Amino acid sequence: MLGLGQRLLADRSGATAIEYALIASLIAIVILGAVGALGTQLIATYNSVTAAIPG
């Protein structure tokens, strides 16, 4: 039983999976922020083009 406890304490695969999940979530947050900012700029550009077209 002591060997099992030592193996569980030495196993780091769960910690690695959590680290990868945190990195992936941070990347997703950055991508969502960039897409949101780009979308806002794109809407402003379309609005200025629409306003410039006579009609």
Order of alpha helices (4+ residues) and beta strands (2+ residues): alpha-alpha
